Amino acid sequence: MLGALTIQCCHAQSLEPRNYANLPVGMNFLIFGASHSSGGIAFDAALPVRNPELDVWTSVVAYAHAFEFQGQTGRIDLALPYAQMSGNAEYAGQRTDREQHGFTDSVVRLALNLKGAPPLTLPEFARFEPDLIIGTSLQITAPTGSYDPEYVVNLGTNRWSFKPELGLSKAFGPLSLELAGAVTLFTQNTNFYGGSMRRQDPLYSVQVHGVYNFATAVWASISATYYGGGRTYVNDVADDDRQENWRIGAAFSVPIGRHFSVKLSASDGVYARTGNNMSLLSLALQTRWGGGL
């Protein structure tokens, strides 16, 4: 089970396998992560800029807890990231530079399994053989990040977002195939660049993952995702920034003793209609306790 936990870590186009994997009830997780993205804008892919060339280093502290809910398992995740960004982008035909460091928007995610993930103690979990798991989740991103309306590009977005998702995982022995579909809804940013009002249409996404679980508690995955929609409006004037983004990625997790695991993940853009593409590399250390461990 080591390494089963994943955290949606601040990036708008992250790939996250095993989001609905079953966990022993009462288990707690603490994650320390670091990531680097280059190229596009990691936190808001629909900003009205062109040809961004940004480097972003992000660190994150996250906590998760597994619990019982209506005869199935649930999980709550909390993530607080901090980032340093530098680079430039083109806005209104002019090249602009940007350097910033501070907190990015914090994330809370509540996931509830609906089928195939019974609440288990740690000894029961050791004998558990997953089949079909169906789950749902709601991710809320709060506007806690550093934000300055004098700049177009910021670490924070100055708005709330709500992302309901439905996911399923089907096991074929050590191999699991996963599918998840979601829509992200945004509140308005009433203090956008220069005091403007900015709103965004819903952003639709789908993710597919193939996960292989080795007998040594090591697992590896390959993933792909598509994002579509999300056109933005500044003072009710539509921008030509409707998204059609394809990304691929991979992850590898290995245990370190009984209480720790390390996960390395990477992803890259295959196609982005708006030209806002990025490469992402991240490393996370996870520790666990409770639940009879």
SVG drawing of the C-alpha trace seen along z (x, -y; Angstrom):
<svg xmlns="http://www.w3.org/2000/svg" viewBox="-24 -49 38 61">
<polyline fill="none" stroke="black" stroke-width="0.4" points="0.0,0.0 3.0,-2.3 2.8,-5.1 -0.9,-4.6 -1.7,-8.2 -1.5,-11.0 -2.2,-14.7 -3.5,-17.1 -0.5,-19.4 -1.4,-22.9 -0.7,-22.5 -3.7,-23.1 -2.9,-20.2 -1.6,-17.6 -1.9,-13.9 -2.8,-11.8 -3.2,-8.0 -4.7,-6.0 -6.9,-8.8 -9.6,-6.2 -7.4,-3.4 -8.7,-1.8 -6.9,-2.7 -7.1,-1.3 -9.5,-3.4 -7.9,-5.6 -4.6,-5.9 -2.9,-9.3 -0.5,-10.5 2.0,-13.4 3.6,-14.4 6.5,-16.7 6.9,-17.4 8.9,-19.5 8.3,-20.1 9.7,-22.1 7.8,-23.2 9.1,-25.0 7.4,-26.6 3.8,-27.4 1.8,-28.7 1.4,-26.0 -1.4,-27.6 -3.7,-29.2 -3.4,-27.9 -6.1,-30.3 -4.4,-33.6 -4.5,-36.0 -0.8,-35.7 1.0,-34.2 4.3,-32.3 5.0,-32.0 8.5,-31.0 8.4,-30.5 10.3,-28.5 8.4,-27.6 9.9,-25.7 7.2,-24.5 7.3,-22.9 4.2,-21.5 3.2,-20.1 0.1,-18.0 -1.9,-15.9 -4.5,-13.2 -6.8,-11.0 -8.8,-7.9 -12.1,-7.2 -15.3,-5.1 -18.4,-6.5 -21.6,-4.6 -19.9,-1.2 -17.1,-2.4 -14.0,-4.4 -13.4,-8.1 -10.4,-10.4 -9.8,-14.1 -6.6,-15.8 -5.2,-19.2 -2.3,-20.8 -0.4,-24.1 2.1,-24.9 4.8,-27.6 6.5,-28.6 9.1,-30.7 8.4,-31.9 10.6,-33.7 10.4,-34.3 8.4,-36.2 5.3,-36.1 3.7,-38.2 0.7,-40.3 -1.0,-42.7 1.9,-42.3 4.5,-43.3 7.0,-41.0 6.8,-41.3 9.0,-39.9 7.8,-38.4 9.5,-37.3 7.5,-36.3 7.7,-34.0 5.1,-33.1 2.2,-30.8 0.0,-29.5 -3.7,-28.7 -4.3,-26.0 -6.3,-22.8 -8.9,-20.8 -10.2,-17.6 -12.9,-15.2 -13.1,-11.8 -15.8,-9.2 -15.8,-5.7 -19.2,-4.5 -18.5,-0.8 -15.7,1.7 -13.8,0.1 -15.0,1.5 -13.7,0.1 -10.8,2.4 -8.4,2.6 -4.8,2.9 -4.7,6.8 -7.9,7.0 -6.4,4.7 -3.4,6.9 -5.7,9.6 -7.9,7.2 -8.0,7.9 -9.6,4.9 -11.9,5.5 -14.0,2.5 -13.9,-0.7 -16.2,-3.6 -15.7,-6.9 -16.4,-10.6 -14.6,-13.6 -14.9,-17.4 -11.7,-19.5 -11.9,-23.1 -9.1,-25.6 -9.1,-28.6 -7.6,-32.0 -4.8,-32.0 -1.9,-32.5 0.2,-35.6 -1.6,-38.0 -0.9,-41.5 -3.4,-43.0 -0.6,-45.1 0.7,-42.0 -1.0,-39.6 0.8,-36.5 0.6,-35.5 1.1,-32.5 -2.4,-33.0 -5.6,-33.3 -7.7,-35.5 -10.8,-33.3 -12.3,-30.1 -12.6,-27.0 -14.7,-23.8 -13.9,-20.5 -16.4,-17.6 -15.1,-14.4 -16.3,-10.8 -13.7,-8.1 -13.4,-4.3 -10.6,-1.8 -10.8,1.8 -8.1,4.4 -6.8,7.2 -4.5,8.9 -1.5,6.6 -2.7,4.2 -5.3,1.5 -7.0,-0.6 -8.4,-3.9 -10.7,-6.5 -11.8,-9.9 -13.9,-12.7 -14.3,-16.2 -15.5,-19.7 -13.9,-22.7 -16.1,-25.7 -14.6,-29.1 -15.8,-32.2 -15.1,-35.6 -11.8,-37.5 -13.1,-41.0 -9.7,-42.5 -7.9,-41.2 -5.0,-43.1 -5.6,-46.8 -8.8,-46.4 -10.8,-44.5 -13.3,-41.7 -12.4,-38.3 -14.6,-35.2 -14.1,-31.8 -16.3,-29.1 -16.2,-25.6 -13.2,-23.5 -13.8,-19.8 -11.2,-17.1 -10.7,-13.4 -7.8,-11.3 -6.8,-7.7 -4.2,-5.7 -2.6,-2.3 -1.0,-1.2 1.1,1.8 1.6,3.1 4.7,5.1 4.9,7.7 7.5,5.6 5.0,2.8 6.5,0.8 4.1,-0.6 4.5,-2.4 2.0,-4.2 1.5,-5.8 -1.2,-8.4 -2.8,-10.8 -5.2,-13.6 -7.3,-16.0 -8.6,-19.5 -11.2,-21.3 -13.3,-24.5 -12.5,-27.2 -12.8,-30.3 -12.2,-33.5 -13.8,-37.0 -12.3,-40.2 -15.0,-42.9 -17.3,-40.6 -15.1,-40.6 -14.3,-37.0 -10.8,-36.0 -9.7,-33.4 -8.3,-31.1 -10.6,-28.1 -8.4,-25.2 -7.7,-21.9 -4.8,-20.5 -3.3,-17.0 -0.7,-15.8 1.0,-12.5 2.9,-11.4 4.4,-8.7 5.0,-8.0 7.1,-5.5 6.7,-4.9 9.0,-2.8 8.7,-2.1 11.5,-3.0 11.0,-0.8 7.6,-0.4 6.5,-4.0 7.9,-5.9 7.7,-5.9 9.1,-8.1 7.3,-8.9 8.8,-10.4 6.5,-11.7 6.9,-13.6 4.5,-14.9 4.8,-16.9 2.4,-18.6 1.6,-16.9 -0.6,-19.6 -2.0,-22.9 -4.3,-25.0 -3.4,-28.3 0.3,-27.7 0.5,-27.4 2.4,-24.2 4.7,-23.1 6.9,-20.3 6.6,-19.1 8.9,-17.0 8.1,-16.3 9.4,-14.3 7.4,-13.5 8.3,-11.8 5.3,-10.3 5.1,-9.0 2.1,-7.3 0.8,-6.4 -2.4,-5.3 -4.9,-2.8 -3.3,0.0 0.2,-0.5"/>
</svg>
